[in-house]
Amino acid sequence: MADKKKKNLPPEAQSYQAFQDKREVKRPLLKNCIKAFFVGGFICFIGQVITTFYIYYFNFTEQTAGSPTVATLIFITMLLTGFGVYDRIGQFSGAGSAVPVTGFGNAVISSAIEYRTEGFILGVGSNMLKLAGPVIVYGVFSAFIIALLKTILIKWGGL
Amino acid sequence: MKSIVFISFALLLVGCGTNSESQGNNDIELNQISTTSNAIDQEPANQAKEYLSKYEEITSIKAVNTSKKLMIAIEIQHHERFGLANFREERKKEMKEKFPNMEVDISTDKKIILELERLEKALESKKVSKKELEKALDKIISLSKEQT
């Protein structure tokens, strides 16, 4: 689709595009993937440590320890975002810090901080979920589709 | 850049390599509890341990029983956890056939393994009365049935 758009451009713009493409610094895709893999993995490792802590020292099973772990991770992310540390991690690792649940926490809190100047209700309250809203909508929607497929396969497909 | 790629692949290979060593079931962790001088005879729990120890996937078995209930907790090799639910259901079915007069439960949960281990140790040191054992096992069974 991008190529189609380029063809419609006037010749000067096309030559400028070619000029720009030659000089543009290429994105280090593999390096970014590796960074994301390791940072994302490290966040998951911290999550596992927290889960194990809840299992060993509190009355949580592997099934029930998930919710407090998520809450703890989001709380830690909130603090780190507030102190400006998580933004640095995000700049370094990209999707590695955005895909785990901590990315969700970061999206909520960073919008809350951003709209703080517009007041608590119309600023923070109404804009807090501006970034995280789509995640919730499509998360719920895809969960619904998957649950529907699972039900159909198990009830009627005999799985 | 090249060094990062090399190190990451090396780490991946090392990570994959460790699993293949632990084939076979010689290092299974199970502890037969004395059947004679306990509050409640632990023969069914011992039989269950003996039976389940033939499965290569299992790395640790804990089991305690009262006169009516038998609670078993198993730990399986990490890469086998993909089929965890199926494995657990199949073993549960087998155990129910083996002990038709008892309420049998099997769990693969780390918490249940920890709790049963604690109870086994208490049984070994003969610190538990019949009533205490029944109460503790009921608590563990209810814990194993908790959902998120």
Interface residues (C-beta under 8 A of the other chain):
Chain A: P28 L30 K31 I34 F37 F38 T52 I55 Y56 N59 F60 T61 E62 Q63 T64 A65 G66 S67
Chain B: M1 I4 V5 S8 D109 K110 K111 I112 L114 L143 S144 E146 Q147 T148
